Amino acid sequence: MSKTTPPDIADAINKALGESDAAWKCGKVEKAADLMEKAWELLPLPREEYDWAQILGNIGTEFFRDAKMITKADEWLTRLRKAYGAPSETTGETIDLLEATIRFEAGDFDRSFALFHKHFKEWKNRIFEGENPKYKKFYHAEVARRK
């Protein structure tokens, strides 16, 4: 069970995230990245024990993936894993699929495919809902190519 982030800290995190998003939309990627890190640093120690660690972990990992900062995306994915603790079926799937998208962006297509395939067997195209369509296109092209 995670601890509740104090309201004043949650408000400060939300403000930093809003500023990060605004910087990202203006093309100020480094400023957006710095603000994302600032948001993380606002969490009390040990950060991974707070509810906002899971939220920030997801947001930050996706941000750094989309910014093509793969090393940072991997760092944030590690934070996310720690925040979730022992993965349940749902959280394990969420993290695996996020990792699959990072591996895709990193050009590690074999690992990306393996992670997508692991969950496609059970969930089919639902694993791609809410994601960039390029991941679904990649997966199906790889399935066809590997036949």
BELZI-V910275 format. One record per backbone hydrogen bond with DSSP energy under -0.5 kcal/mol. NH is the residue of the N-H (numbers start at 1). CO is the residue of the C=O. If there is no record, write none. Layout:
NH/CO
NH/CO
//
This chain:
3/49
9/6
10/6
11/7
12/8
13/9
14/10
15/11
16/12
17/13
18/14
19/15
20/16
21/17
22/18
23/19
24/20
25/21
26/22
27/24
28/23
29/27
32/28
33/29
34/30
35/31
36/32
37/33
38/34
39/35
40/36
41/37
42/38
42/39
43/40
49/46
50/47
51/3
53/50
54/50
54/51
55/51
56/52
57/53
58/54
59/55
60/56
61/57
62/58
63/59
64/60
65/61
66/62
67/63
68/65
69/64
70/68
73/69
74/70
75/71
76/72
77/73
78/74
79/75
80/76
81/77
82/78
83/79
84/80
85/81
92/88
93/89
94/90
95/91
96/92
97/93
98/94
99/95
100/96
101/97
102/98
103/99
104/100
105/101
106/102
107/103
107/104
108/103
109/107
112/108
113/109
114/110
115/111
116/112
117/113
118/114
119/115
119/116
120/116
121/117
122/119
123/119
124/120
126/123
127/124
128/125
129/126
131/128
135/132
136/132
137/133
138/134
139/135
140/136
141/137
142/138
143/139
144/140
145/141
146/142
147/143
147/144
//
